[in-house]
Amino acid sequence: MEHGSGRSRRGSGRRRGAGWLLATVLALVGVVVPAGRAAAAVPANLSLEATYGTVANGWDRVERYLDTTAGFRQEQYPPDGRGDQDGQRLTFFGGVKQPFSGRFLLYSAPGWNTGAHPVPVLLVHGANDNPDRAWANPGESGGYGCGSASCPNTGLMQNLAGRGYRVFAIGFAHKQGDNLMQAQEVGDAVALIRAKLGVPQVDVVGWSKGEMSARAYVSSVKPSWGRPYAGDVRKLITLGGPNGGYDYPFAHGWAHDFSIWPQCGGAVNAPSPHLRMTCYGTYTAHPEFSFTAAGGYDDYPGQRQMLARWDSVFGVDQTQQDWYTTYYGGQGFYTDGGGIQAAIDAGSLIAPLHRAGVPSSVTAYLLAGGTPSIVGIFNENRGPSDGVVFVSSALDTTGFGTVGGTALIPLANHLQLGWDGAAGAQVAGWLN
């Protein structure tokens, strides 16, 4: 909606003066304002649907927004409910267990509008996760949910807020959703934060799969209907991000599948490299757990977007049943699947992200965990890893225009990176 035609030159001059004053103040506190970049208005494509002031796990407030841009769609969810929204997030999504992917949550931490640091921070969580367990209460899902035998009840949100950072987090409708749609919502969240606080830029921290959507946003890797990067991110920090991709589910398929296949006792919300598998003598098909679209299901698009082959570097785990056909495709003794290359060809974003590149105006920092000791899962053991992602993938700088630093937290595994004290201190140092 346009309003400019009815405004006087005096009003225009006042706006220019206010903008000059804001830029001067920000420069004095150490914030570089890019040429032509001012504080944002709330985008016209965003509709605030609900605000919640009673929020668990230490958050100050939560807002639900709808992005009305044509192109967002209703993604598919596993039919047994394992991917449904739960906990207080179910309330925030209006009681809808399988929300429309154009909806997202914006969490605000205490001090979001009073913190001393001039550049606010947006936290972007990973796969099968949410802003509560990821950033505020690692023990929310019980024992081992944080990657350790005992879990703390505070995380990076409290760490950064306690240091005077103005912290926000995004919550996605689909826990394993399309990173291209979620990248558009990362851009939405950045624009909302800018509008709330009157700042030109935001720092973004992406953990694991969250790195994919954050990186896709700043790289303008988008759906055909999507908006390009708006130049409003100062720093991008990745925590255990698959910058070079990952192939864990295909390299350790048999062990991985036992946590997923219901006939084997599995219930984890994650994709399987197999379409069919024998569990305790019963050969069953579960296309709904496939990495690629199969049998009318496509429940895990965000996972195949992270795939890349590492067999030429670290080989394949040959101790696993049907290891060859699991990785390269075909019918094994107990399993059947299409193999990793077919899944990559169905939509991996690793190569497109590398080609697109992160603009040099965005300073990137890459953090990796160095301990493959996640309690309760078969850990990635073919090379140095955090239990899921290879260190060399998490620290892969391919495509980053400006790298401000990389770091390895030797004693942290993949699930500890969101609450480990050394990791938090490193992130805070990079943000400062």
TORKOL-4160 file (C-alpha; in steps of 0.2 Angstrom, whole numbers, padded with zeros to 4 digits, m for minus):
432
<pt num="1" X="0000" Y="0000" Z="0000"/>
<pt num="2" X="0008" Y="0017" Z="m0005"/>
<pt num="3" X="0007" Y="0032" Z="0005"/>
<pt num="4" X="0021" Y="0043" Z="m0002"/>
<pt num="5" X="0010" Y="0054" Z="m0013"/>
<pt num="6" X="0001" Y="0063" Z="0001"/>
<pt num="7" X="0017" Y="0067" Z="0011"/>
<pt num="8" X="0025" Y="0084" Z="0011"/>
<pt num="9" X="0044" Y="0088" Z="0008"/>
<pt num="10" X="0045" Y="0093" Z="0026"/>
<pt num="11" X="0040" Y="0076" Z="0031"/>
<pt num="12" X="0052" Y="0068" Z="0019"/>
<pt num="13" X="0066" Y="0079" Z="0026"/>
<pt num="14" X="0061" Y="0074" Z="0044"/>
<pt num="15" X="0063" Y="0056" Z="0039"/>
<pt num="16" X="0079" Y="0059" Z="0031"/>
<pt num="17" X="0085" Y="0067" Z="0047"/>
<pt num="18" X="0079" Y="0053" Z="0057"/>
<pt num="19" X="0088" Y="0041" Z="0046"/>
<pt num="20" X="0104" Y="0051" Z="0047"/>
<pt num="21" X="0103" Y="0051" Z="0066"/>
<pt num="22" X="0100" Y="0033" Z="0067"/>
<pt num="23" X="0115" Y="0029" Z="0056"/>
<pt num="24" X="0126" Y="0041" Z="0066"/>
<pt num="25" X="0121" Y="0033" Z="0082"/>
<pt num="26" X="0124" Y="0015" Z="0076"/>
<pt num="27" X="0141" Y="0020" Z="0069"/>
<pt num="28" X="0146" Y="0027" Z="0086"/>
<pt num="29" X="0142" Y="0010" Z="0094"/>
<pt num="30" X="0151" Y="0000" Z="0081"/>
<pt num="31" X="0138" Y="m0005" Z="0069"/>
<pt num="32" X="0142" Y="m0002" Z="0050"/>
<pt num="33" X="0127" Y="0003" Z="0041"/>
<pt num="34" X="0128" Y="m0003" Z="0023"/>
<pt num="35" X="0124" Y="0010" Z="0009"/>
<pt num="36" X="0106" Y="0012" Z="0006"/>
<pt num="37" X="0101" Y="0000" Z="0020"/>
<pt num="38" X="0090" Y="0007" Z="0033"/>
<pt num="39" X="0078" Y="m0001" Z="0046"/>
<pt num="40" X="0064" Y="m0011" Z="0039"/>
<pt num="41" X="0045" Y="m0010" Z="0039"/>
<pt num="42" X="0035" Y="m0025" Z="0043"/>
<pt num="43" X="0034" Y="m0034" Z="0025"/>
<pt num="44" X="0017" Y="m0033" Z="0017"/>
<pt num="45" X="0017" Y="m0052" Z="0015"/>
<pt num="46" X="0017" Y="m0055" Z="0034"/>
<pt num="47" X="0002" Y="m0056" Z="0044"/>
<pt num="48" X="0003" Y="m0057" Z="0063"/>
<pt num="49" X="m0010" Y="m0070" Z="0069"/>
<pt num="50" X="m0007" Y="m0072" Z="0087"/>
<pt num="51" X="0004" Y="m0067" Z="0102"/>
<pt num="52" X="0008" Y="m0077" Z="0117"/>
<pt num="53" X="0015" Y="m0069" Z="0133"/>
<pt num="54" X="0015" Y="m0084" Z="0144"/>
<pt num="55" X="0029" Y="m0095" Z="0137"/>
<pt num="56" X="0039" Y="m0109" Z="0145"/>
<pt num="57" X="0058" Y="m0111" Z="0146"/>
<pt num="58" X="0062" Y="m0093" Z="0150"/>
<pt num="59" X="0056" Y="m0085" Z="0134"/>
<pt num="60" X="0048" Y="m0068" Z="0135"/>
<pt num="61" X="0035" Y="m0070" Z="0121"/>
<pt num="62" X="0030" Y="m0079" Z="0105"/>
<pt num="63" X="0022" Y="m0073" Z="0090"/>
<pt num="64" X="0014" Y="m0083" Z="0075"/>
<pt num="65" X="0015" Y="m0076" Z="0058"/>
<pt num="66" X="0008" Y="m0081" Z="0041"/>
<pt num="67" X="0018" Y="m0077" Z="0025"/>
<pt num="68" X="0005" Y="m0075" Z="0012"/>
<pt num="69" X="0017" Y="m0076" Z="m0002"/>
<pt num="70" X="0009" Y="m0088" Z="m0016"/>
<pt num="71" X="0021" Y="m0103" Z="m0017"/>
<pt num="72" X="0021" Y="m0109" Z="0001"/>
<pt num="73" X="0012" Y="m0125" Z="0002"/>
<pt num="74" X="0005" Y="m0138" Z="0014"/>
<pt num="75" X="0020" Y="m0151" Z="0017"/>
<pt num="76" X="0017" Y="m0169" Z="0020"/>
<pt num="77" X="0019" Y="m0176" Z="0038"/>
<pt num="78" X="0023" Y="m0194" Z="0043"/>
<pt num="79" X="0005" Y="m0202" Z="0045"/>
<pt num="80" X="0009" Y="m0210" Z="0062"/>
<pt num="81" X="0011" Y="m0193" Z="0069"/>
<pt num="82" X="0030" Y="m0193" Z="0074"/>
<pt num="83" X="0033" Y="m0177" Z="0065"/>
<pt num="84" X="0018" Y="m0167" Z="0072"/>
<pt num="85" X="0020" Y="m0152" Z="0083"/>
<pt num="86" X="0020" Y="m0155" Z="0101"/>
<pt num="87" X="0022" Y="m0147" Z="0118"/>
<pt num="88" X="0018" Y="m0128" Z="0119"/>
<pt num="89" X="0022" Y="m0126" Z="0101"/>
<pt num="90" X="0006" Y="m0135" Z="0097"/>
<pt num="91" X="m0003" Y="m0121" Z="0106"/>
<pt num="92" X="0007" Y="m0108" Z="0097"/>
<pt num="93" X="0002" Y="m0115" Z="0081"/>
<pt num="94" X="m0016" Y="m0114" Z="0085"/>
<pt num="95" X="m0018" Y="m0132" Z="0091"/>
<pt num="96" X="m0014" Y="m0138" Z="0073"/>
<pt num="97" X="m0003" Y="m0153" Z="0074"/>
<pt num="98" X="0003" Y="m0152" Z="0055"/>
<pt num="99" X="0003" Y="m0133" Z="0052"/>
<pt num="100" X="0004" Y="m0125" Z="0035"/>
<pt num="101" X="0022" Y="m0122" Z="0030"/>
<pt num="102" X="0019" Y="m0103" Z="0027"/>
<pt num="103" X="0017" Y="m0101" Z="0046"/>
<pt num="104" X="0031" Y="m0099" Z="0058"/>
<pt num="105" X="0034" Y="m0094" Z="0076"/>
<pt num="106" X="0046" Y="m0079" Z="0081"/>
<pt num="107" X="0052" Y="m0081" Z="0099"/>
<pt num="108" X="0059" Y="m0066" Z="0109"/>
<pt num="109" X="0071" Y="m0069" Z="0124"/>
<pt num="110" X="0071" Y="m0058" Z="0139"/>
<pt num="111" X="0080" Y="m0042" Z="0135"/>
<pt num="112" X="0075" Y="m0043" Z="0117"/>
<pt num="113" X="0072" Y="m0024" Z="0117"/>
<pt num="114" X="0084" Y="m0018" Z="0131"/>
<pt num="115" X="0100" Y="m0028" Z="0128"/>
<pt num="116" X="0116" Y="m0018" Z="0126"/>
<pt num="117" X="0123" Y="m0026" Z="0110"/>
<pt num="118" X="0118" Y="m0016" Z="0095"/>
<pt num="119" X="0116" Y="m0030" Z="0083"/>
<pt num="120" X="0102" Y="m0043" Z="0087"/>
<pt num="121" X="0104" Y="m0061" Z="0085"/>
<pt num="122" X="0092" Y="m0074" Z="0076"/>
<pt num="123" X="0094" Y="m0092" Z="0081"/>
<pt num="124" X="0088" Y="m0105" Z="0068"/>
<pt num="125" X="0086" Y="m0123" Z="0075"/>
<pt num="126" X="0090" Y="m0139" Z="0066"/>
<pt num="127" X="0080" Y="m0155" Z="0060"/>
<pt num="128" X="0067" Y="m0163" Z="0071"/>
<pt num="129" X="0069" Y="m0149" Z="0084"/>
<pt num="130" X="0061" Y="m0133" Z="0090"/>
<pt num="131" X="0067" Y="m0117" Z="0098"/>
<pt num="132" X="0064" Y="m0123" Z="0116"/>
<pt num="133" X="0074" Y="m0139" Z="0116"/>
<pt num="134" X="0087" Y="m0132" Z="0104"/>
<pt num="135" X="0091" Y="m0115" Z="0113"/>
<pt num="136" X="0082" Y="m0114" Z="0129"/>
<pt num="137" X="0079" Y="m0131" Z="0138"/>
<pt num="138" X="0090" Y="m0145" Z="0131"/>
<pt num="139" X="0082" Y="m0157" Z="0143"/>
<pt num="140" X="0064" Y="m0154" Z="0137"/>
<pt num="141" X="0063" Y="m0171" Z="0128"/>
<pt num="142" X="0070" Y="m0180" Z="0143"/>
<pt num="143" X="0086" Y="m0190" Z="0146"/>
<pt num="144" X="0099" Y="m0191" Z="0131"/>
<pt num="145" X="0089" Y="m0178" Z="0121"/>
<pt num="146" X="0103" Y="m0166" Z="0123"/>
<pt num="147" X="0116" Y="m0179" Z="0118"/>
<pt num="148" X="0122" Y="m0182" Z="0135"/>
<pt num="149" X="0117" Y="m0193" Z="0150"/>
<pt num="150" X="0110" Y="m0178" Z="0159"/>
<pt num="151" X="0104" Y="m0163" Z="0151"/>
<pt num="152" X="0104" Y="m0144" Z="0157"/>
<pt num="153" X="0088" Y="m0134" Z="0157"/>
<pt num="154" X="0096" Y="m0118" Z="0149"/>
<pt num="155" X="0105" Y="m0116" Z="0133"/>
<pt num="156" X="0112" Y="m0103" Z="0120"/>
<pt num="157" X="0097" Y="m0092" Z="0122"/>
<pt num="158" X="0101" Y="m0089" Z="0141"/>
<pt num="159" X="0119" Y="m0088" Z="0138"/>
<pt num="160" X="0118" Y="m0074" Z="0125"/>
<pt num="161" X="0104" Y="m0065" Z="0133"/>
<pt num="162" X="0114" Y="m0065" Z="0149"/>
<pt num="163" X="0128" Y="m0056" Z="0140"/>
<pt num="164" X="0117" Y="m0042" Z="0134"/>
<pt num="165" X="0112" Y="m0049" Z="0117"/>
<pt num="166" X="0095" Y="m0046" Z="0110"/>
<pt num="167" X="0090" Y="m0064" Z="0105"/>
<pt num="168" X="0076" Y="m0071" Z="0094"/>
<pt num="169" X="0073" Y="m0088" Z="0087"/>
<pt num="170" X="0062" Y="m0094" Z="0073"/>
<pt num="171" X="0051" Y="m0110" Z="0074"/>
<pt num="172" X="0046" Y="m0119" Z="0059"/>
<pt num="173" X="0029" Y="m0128" Z="0055"/>
<pt num="174" X="0038" Y="m0143" Z="0048"/>
<pt num="175" X="0052" Y="m0151" Z="0058"/>
<pt num="176" X="0060" Y="m0158" Z="0042"/>
<pt num="177" X="0053" Y="m0146" Z="0030"/>
<pt num="178" X="0059" Y="m0139" Z="0013"/>
<pt num="179" X="0074" Y="m0128" Z="0017"/>
<pt num="180" X="0070" Y="m0116" Z="0002"/>
<pt num="181" X="0053" Y="m0112" Z="0010"/>
<pt num="182" X="0061" Y="m0110" Z="0027"/>
<pt num="183" X="0075" Y="m0099" Z="0020"/>
<pt num="184" X="0061" Y="m0087" Z="0015"/>
<pt num="185" X="0055" Y="m0087" Z="0033"/>
<pt num="186" X="0072" Y="m0084" Z="0039"/>
<pt num="187" X="0072" Y="m0068" Z="0029"/>
<pt num="188" X="0055" Y="m0064" Z="0036"/>
<pt num="189" X="0061" Y="m0066" Z="0054"/>
<pt num="190" X="0076" Y="m0055" Z="0050"/>
<pt num="191" X="0064" Y="m0041" Z="0043"/>
<pt num="192" X="0053" Y="m0042" Z="0058"/>
<pt num="193" X="0067" Y="m0040" Z="0070"/>
<pt num="194" X="0074" Y="m0025" Z="0060"/>
<pt num="195" X="0056" Y="m0017" Z="0061"/>
<pt num="196" X="0054" Y="m0020" Z="0079"/>
<pt num="197" X="0071" Y="m0013" Z="0084"/>
<pt num="198" X="0075" Y="m0001" Z="0070"/>
<pt num="199" X="0091" Y="m0009" Z="0066"/>
<pt num="200" X="0099" Y="m0011" Z="0048"/>
<pt num="201" X="0106" Y="m0029" Z="0051"/>
<pt num="202" X="0104" Y="m0045" Z="0061"/>
<pt num="203" X="0117" Y="m0058" Z="0065"/>
<pt num="204" X="0111" Y="m0076" Z="0062"/>
<pt num="205" X="0116" Y="m0092" Z="0070"/>
<pt num="206" X="0111" Y="m0108" Z="0061"/>
<pt num="207" X="0113" Y="m0125" Z="0070"/>
<pt num="208" X="0114" Y="m0141" Z="0059"/>
<pt num="209" X="0099" Y="m0141" Z="0047"/>
<pt num="210" X="0096" Y="m0123" Z="0052"/>
<pt num="211" X="0112" Y="m0118" Z="0044"/>
<pt num="212" X="0105" Y="m0124" Z="0027"/>
<pt num="213" X="0090" Y="m0112" Z="0028"/>
<pt num="214" X="0100" Y="m0098" Z="0035"/>
<pt num="215" X="0114" Y="m0100" Z="0021"/>
<pt num="216" X="0101" Y="m0102" Z="0007"/>
<pt num="217" X="0093" Y="m0085" Z="0012"/>
<pt num="218" X="0109" Y="m0075" Z="0012"/>
<pt num="219" X="0114" Y="m0084" Z="m0004"/>
<pt num="220" X="0098" Y="m0080" Z="m0013"/>
<pt num="221" X="0095" Y="m0099" Z="m0016"/>
<pt num="222" X="0077" Y="m0099" Z="m0017"/>
<pt num="223" X="0061" Y="m0106" Z="m0025"/>
<pt num="224" X="0055" Y="m0098" Z="m0041"/>
<pt num="225" X="0042" Y="m0088" Z="m0032"/>
<pt num="226" X="0054" Y="m0083" Z="m0018"/>
<pt num="227" X="0062" Y="m0066" Z="m0014"/>
<pt num="228" X="0081" Y="m0064" Z="m0015"/>
<pt num="229" X="0092" Y="m0059" Z="m0001"/>
<pt num="230" X="0089" Y="m0042" Z="0006"/>
<pt num="231" X="0107" Y="m0038" Z="0012"/>
<pt num="232" X="0101" Y="m0037" Z="0030"/>
<pt num="233" X="0113" Y="m0050" Z="0038"/>
<pt num="234" X="0129" Y="m0045" Z="0046"/>
<pt num="235" X="0136" Y="m0061" Z="0052"/>
<pt num="236" X="0132" Y="m0079" Z="0049"/>
<pt num="237" X="0137" Y="m0092" Z="0062"/>
<pt num="238" X="0135" Y="m0111" Z="0058"/>
<pt num="239" X="0135" Y="m0124" Z="0072"/>
<pt num="240" X="0139" Y="m0142" Z="0066"/>
<pt num="241" X="0131" Y="m0136" Z="0049"/>
<pt num="242" X="0133" Y="m0148" Z="0035"/>
<pt num="243" X="0142" Y="m0135" Z="0024"/>
<pt num="244" X="0150" Y="m0150" Z="0014"/>
<pt num="245" X="0134" Y="m0161" Z="0016"/>
<pt num="246" X="0132" Y="m0177" Z="0025"/>
<pt num="247" X="0129" Y="m0195" Z="0021"/>
<pt num="248" X="0127" Y="m0203" Z="0038"/>
<pt num="249" X="0110" Y="m0212" Z="0035"/>
<pt num="250" X="0117" Y="m0221" Z="0020"/>
<pt num="251" X="0134" Y="m0225" Z="0026"/>
<pt num="252" X="0127" Y="m0233" Z="0042"/>
<pt num="253" X="0110" Y="m0238" Z="0036"/>
<pt num="254" X="0106" Y="m0254" Z="0045"/>
<pt num="255" X="0110" Y="m0246" Z="0062"/>
<pt num="256" X="0101" Y="m0230" Z="0057"/>
<pt num="257" X="0085" Y="m0239" Z="0052"/>
<pt num="258" X="0082" Y="m0248" Z="0068"/>
<pt num="259" X="0079" Y="m0231" Z="0076"/>
<pt num="260" X="0065" Y="m0227" Z="0063"/>
<pt num="261" X="0057" Y="m0243" Z="0057"/>
<pt num="262" X="0042" Y="m0246" Z="0068"/>
<pt num="263" X="0043" Y="m0265" Z="0066"/>
<pt num="264" X="0061" Y="m0264" Z="0074"/>
<pt num="265" X="0054" Y="m0253" Z="0088"/>
<pt num="266" X="0059" Y="m0237" Z="0080"/>
<pt num="267" X="0050" Y="m0220" Z="0082"/>
<pt num="268" X="0062" Y="m0207" Z="0078"/>
<pt num="269" X="0056" Y="m0193" Z="0066"/>
<pt num="270" X="0070" Y="m0195" Z="0052"/>
<pt num="271" X="0071" Y="m0202" Z="0035"/>
<pt num="272" X="0077" Y="m0220" Z="0030"/>
<pt num="273" X="0089" Y="m0224" Z="0016"/>
<pt num="274" X="0077" Y="m0239" Z="0012"/>
<pt num="275" X="0060" Y="m0242" Z="0005"/>
<pt num="276" X="0059" Y="m0260" Z="0012"/>
<pt num="277" X="0067" Y="m0269" Z="0026"/>
<pt num="278" X="0066" Y="m0285" Z="0036"/>
<pt num="279" X="0063" Y="m0283" Z="0055"/>
<pt num="280" X="0062" Y="m0298" Z="0066"/>
<pt num="281" X="0058" Y="m0309" Z="0051"/>
<pt num="282" X="0045" Y="m0297" Z="0043"/>
<pt num="283" X="0048" Y="m0289" Z="0027"/>
<pt num="284" X="0039" Y="m0272" Z="0026"/>
<pt num="285" X="0038" Y="m0257" Z="0015"/>
<pt num="286" X="0038" Y="m0239" Z="0022"/>
<pt num="287" X="0038" Y="m0226" Z="0008"/>
<pt num="288" X="0033" Y="m0213" Z="0020"/>
<pt num="289" X="0050" Y="m0213" Z="0028"/>
<pt num="290" X="0060" Y="m0212" Z="0011"/>
<pt num="291" X="0073" Y="m0198" Z="0008"/>
<pt num="292" X="0064" Y="m0196" Z="m0009"/>
<pt num="293" X="0046" Y="m0195" Z="m0015"/>
<pt num="294" X="0039" Y="m0213" Z="m0015"/>
<pt num="295" X="0022" Y="m0221" Z="m0014"/>
<pt num="296" X="0013" Y="m0204" Z="m0013"/>
<pt num="297" X="0023" Y="m0198" Z="0001"/>
<pt num="298" X="0037" Y="m0184" Z="0003"/>
<pt num="299" X="0039" Y="m0181" Z="0021"/>
<pt num="300" X="0058" Y="m0177" Z="0022"/>
<pt num="301" X="0062" Y="m0164" Z="0009"/>
<pt num="302" X="0074" Y="m0155" Z="0020"/>
<pt num="303" X="0085" Y="m0170" Z="0024"/>
<pt num="304" X="0089" Y="m0174" Z="0006"/>
<pt num="305" X="0094" Y="m0156" Z="0003"/>
<pt num="306" X="0108" Y="m0159" Z="0015"/>
<pt num="307" X="0115" Y="m0175" Z="0006"/>
<pt num="308" X="0133" Y="m0176" Z="m0001"/>
<pt num="309" X="0144" Y="m0191" Z="m0004"/>
<pt num="310" X="0159" Y="m0194" Z="0007"/>
<pt num="311" X="0163" Y="m0212" Z="0002"/>
<pt num="312" X="0178" Y="m0207" Z="m0008"/>
<pt num="313" X="0185" Y="m0198" Z="0007"/>
<pt num="314" X="0180" Y="m0210" Z="0022"/>
<pt num="315" X="0173" Y="m0225" Z="0013"/>
<pt num="316" X="0157" Y="m0234" Z="0019"/>
<pt num="317" X="0154" Y="m0243" Z="0035"/>
<pt num="318" X="0156" Y="m0261" Z="0029"/>
<pt num="319" X="0151" Y="m0268" Z="0046"/>
<pt num="320" X="0133" Y="m0264" Z="0042"/>
<pt num="321" X="0121" Y="m0277" Z="0035"/>
<pt num="322" X="0118" Y="m0273" Z="0016"/>
<pt num="323" X="0131" Y="m0259" Z="0017"/>
<pt num="324" X="0134" Y="m0259" Z="m0002"/>
<pt num="325" X="0116" Y="m0259" Z="m0008"/>
<pt num="326" X="0111" Y="m0246" Z="0005"/>
<pt num="327" X="0124" Y="m0234" Z="m0001"/>
<pt num="328" X="0124" Y="m0237" Z="m0019"/>
<pt num="329" X="0106" Y="m0243" Z="m0022"/>
<pt num="330" X="0098" Y="m0260" Z="m0025"/>
<pt num="331" X="0091" Y="m0275" Z="m0017"/>
<pt num="332" X="0101" Y="m0282" Z="m0002"/>
<pt num="333" X="0098" Y="m0297" Z="0009"/>
<pt num="334" X="0086" Y="m0288" Z="0020"/>
<pt num="335" X="0084" Y="m0271" Z="0013"/>
<pt num="336" X="0080" Y="m0262" Z="m0003"/>
<pt num="337" X="0083" Y="m0244" Z="m0008"/>
<pt num="338" X="0088" Y="m0232" Z="m0021"/>
<pt num="339" X="0105" Y="m0227" Z="m0015"/>
<pt num="340" X="0112" Y="m0210" Z="m0010"/>
<pt num="341" X="0115" Y="m0204" Z="m0028"/>
<pt num="342" X="0097" Y="m0205" Z="m0032"/>
<pt num="343" X="0093" Y="m0195" Z="m0017"/>
<pt num="344" X="0106" Y="m0182" Z="m0021"/>
<pt num="345" X="0099" Y="m0181" Z="m0039"/>
<pt num="346" X="0081" Y="m0178" Z="m0031"/>
<pt num="347" X="0086" Y="m0162" Z="m0024"/>
<pt num="348" X="0102" Y="m0159" Z="m0014"/>
<pt num="349" X="0106" Y="m0141" Z="m0011"/>
<pt num="350" X="0124" Y="m0143" Z="m0007"/>
<pt num="351" X="0131" Y="m0140" Z="m0024"/>
<pt num="352" X="0119" Y="m0126" Z="m0028"/>
<pt num="353" X="0124" Y="m0117" Z="m0012"/>
<pt num="354" X="0142" Y="m0119" Z="m0016"/>
<pt num="355" X="0139" Y="m0112" Z="m0033"/>
<pt num="356" X="0129" Y="m0097" Z="m0027"/>
<pt num="357" X="0141" Y="m0092" Z="m0014"/>
<pt num="358" X="0138" Y="m0082" Z="0002"/>
<pt num="359" X="0141" Y="m0063" Z="m0002"/>
<pt num="360" X="0157" Y="m0056" Z="0004"/>
<pt num="361" X="0147" Y="m0043" Z="0014"/>
<pt num="362" X="0141" Y="m0057" Z="0026"/>
<pt num="363" X="0155" Y="m0063" Z="0037"/>
<pt num="364" X="0154" Y="m0081" Z="0041"/>
<pt num="365" X="0160" Y="m0091" Z="0056"/>
<pt num="366" X="0160" Y="m0110" Z="0056"/>
<pt num="367" X="0160" Y="m0120" Z="0072"/>
<pt num="368" X="0162" Y="m0139" Z="0073"/>
<pt num="369" X="0160" Y="m0152" Z="0087"/>
<pt num="370" X="0174" Y="m0164" Z="0089"/>
<pt num="371" X="0167" Y="m0178" Z="0100"/>
<pt num="372" X="0157" Y="m0193" Z="0091"/>
<pt num="373" X="0149" Y="m0198" Z="0107"/>
<pt num="374" X="0130" Y="m0195" Z="0106"/>
<pt num="375" X="0122" Y="m0206" Z="0119"/>
<pt num="376" X="0108" Y="m0217" Z="0111"/>
<pt num="377" X="0113" Y="m0217" Z="0093"/>
<pt num="378" X="0126" Y="m0226" Z="0082"/>
<pt num="379" X="0139" Y="m0212" Z="0080"/>
<pt num="380" X="0148" Y="m0207" Z="0064"/>
<pt num="381" X="0165" Y="m0216" Z="0066"/>
<pt num="382" X="0173" Y="m0216" Z="0048"/>
<pt num="383" X="0182" Y="m0200" Z="0052"/>
<pt num="384" X="0183" Y="m0185" Z="0064"/>
<pt num="385" X="0165" Y="m0180" Z="0067"/>
<pt num="386" X="0153" Y="m0173" Z="0080"/>
<pt num="387" X="0144" Y="m0190" Z="0080"/>
<pt num="388" X="0133" Y="m0185" Z="0064"/>
<pt num="389" X="0143" Y="m0172" Z="0054"/>
<pt num="390" X="0161" Y="m0174" Z="0049"/>
<pt num="391" X="0172" Y="m0160" Z="0055"/>
<pt num="392" X="0178" Y="m0157" Z="0038"/>
<pt num="393" X="0160" Y="m0154" Z="0032"/>
<pt num="394" X="0156" Y="m0142" Z="0047"/>
<pt num="395" X="0171" Y="m0132" Z="0043"/>
<pt num="396" X="0170" Y="m0133" Z="0024"/>
<pt num="397" X="0172" Y="m0115" Z="0018"/>
<pt num="398" X="0168" Y="m0118" Z="0000"/>
<pt num="399" X="0157" Y="m0104" Z="m0007"/>
<pt num="400" X="0159" Y="m0092" Z="0008"/>
<pt num="401" X="0165" Y="m0075" Z="0002"/>
<pt num="402" X="0172" Y="m0069" Z="0019"/>
<pt num="403" X="0177" Y="m0081" Z="0033"/>
<pt num="404" X="0179" Y="m0072" Z="0049"/>
<pt num="405" X="0185" Y="m0088" Z="0058"/>
<pt num="406" X="0183" Y="m0107" Z="0061"/>
<pt num="407" X="0184" Y="m0116" Z="0077"/>
<pt num="408" X="0183" Y="m0134" Z="0084"/>
<pt num="409" X="0175" Y="m0138" Z="0101"/>
<pt num="410" X="0184" Y="m0154" Z="0105"/>
<pt num="411" X="0173" Y="m0160" Z="0119"/>
<pt num="412" X="0156" Y="m0156" Z="0111"/>
<pt num="413" X="0145" Y="m0168" Z="0101"/>
<pt num="414" X="0132" Y="m0163" Z="0088"/>
<pt num="415" X="0118" Y="m0161" Z="0101"/>
<pt num="416" X="0129" Y="m0152" Z="0113"/>
<pt num="417" X="0133" Y="m0137" Z="0102"/>
<pt num="418" X="0118" Y="m0128" Z="0107"/>
<pt num="419" X="0122" Y="m0128" Z="0126"/>
<pt num="420" X="0140" Y="m0132" Z="0128"/>
<pt num="421" X="0149" Y="m0118" Z="0138"/>
<pt num="422" X="0164" Y="m0117" Z="0127"/>
<pt num="423" X="0153" Y="m0117" Z="0111"/>
<pt num="424" X="0143" Y="m0103" Z="0119"/>
<pt num="425" X="0158" Y="m0093" Z="0123"/>
<pt num="426" X="0165" Y="m0095" Z="0105"/>
<pt num="427" X="0148" Y="m0089" Z="0098"/>
<pt num="428" X="0147" Y="m0074" Z="0109"/>
<pt num="429" X="0165" Y="m0070" Z="0105"/>
<pt num="430" X="0161" Y="m0070" Z="0086"/>
<pt num="431" X="0146" Y="m0060" Z="0089"/>
<pt num="432" X="0154" Y="m0046" Z="0099"/>
